[in-house]
Amino acid sequence: ISGAGLKQLISMGLGTISGDITEINLKDPKRTVVMELESNNFELNEDGQLKQGKYRDEGFVDSEGGGVNTAAVIGALVLAGGAGFFVYKTLGALSDMS
């Protein structure tokens, strides 16, 4: 998926108009605005079924597996702790206001 396709996907999820406007026809009320969306880029095999690739079937796991990234775990814990502390302080400040 390209960057433009990702933008289009997020826009559609937010309920906004997405796609490229290709035609504005004020004389035909059924086709006033015509838009093009990104095409479906899945490929079909000879049987008409979707091709199932290495990264789609059951996921991809590196056979050499480096294990757990300690820095990522510590970073996640620090961020979660900071968010929890922020929520605690915010709720405390709101309860003091009443």
TAURLIN-V593013 format. One record per helix or strand of 2 or more residues. SS is the DSSP state (helix for helix, strand for strand). FROM is the first residue (numbers start at 0). TO is the last residue. If there is no record, write none. Layout:
ss=<SS:SS>
from=<FROM:FROM>
to=<TO:TO>
This chain:
ss=<helix:strand:helix:strand:helix>
from=<2:19:28:32:69>
to=<12:23:30:35:96>
